[in-house]
Amino acid sequence: MIGGGLVLAAGTGPGFLFPDDNAYTTAALIGIGAMAITTLTSLALARRRS
């Protein structure tokens, strides 16, 4: 997931090897939002075809 990687990269401070905890939380929330949109879109398209 590109968006999550960008959030994690932005959440890594200078001189640190890993992102802070808030960056992981934000990346997870972005992933949840993307999955929700994908699920709703696929359900709407499946109903349309039937």
VENLINWO-V388174 format. One record per residue. N is the residue number from 1. BURIAL is b if it has 9 or more other C-alpha atoms within 8 Angstrom, else e. D_LAST is the distance of its C-alpha to the last C-alpha in Angstrom with 1 decimal. Layout:
BEGIN
N_BURIAL_D_LAST / N_BURIAL_D_LAST
END
This chain:
BEGIN
1_e_31.0 / 2_e_33.2 / 3_e_33.1 / 4_b_34.4 / 5_b_37.1 / 6_e_38.3 / 7_b_38.5 / 8_b_40.5 / 9_e_42.7 / 10_b_43.4 / 11_b_44.2 / 12_b_46.8 / 13_e_50.2 / 14_e_53.0 / 15_e_54.8 / 16_e_52.2 / 17_e_50.3 / 18_e_47.2 / 19_b_45.3 / 20_b_46.0 / 21_e_43.9 / 22_e_42.3 / 23_b_40.9 / 24_b_39.1 / 25_e_37.7 / 26_b_36.6 / 27_b_34.9 / 28_b_33.1 / 29_e_31.9 / 30_b_30.7 / 31_b_28.7 / 32_e_27.2 / 33_e_26.1 / 34_e_24.6 / 35_e_22.7 / 36_e_21.4 / 37_e_20.3 / 38_e_18.5 / 39_e_16.8 / 40_e_15.7 / 41_e_14.5 / 42_e_12.5 / 43_e_10.8 / 44_e_10.3 / 45_e_8.8 / 46_e_6.5 / 47_e_5.3 / 48_e_5.6 / 49_e_3.8 / 50_e_0.0
END
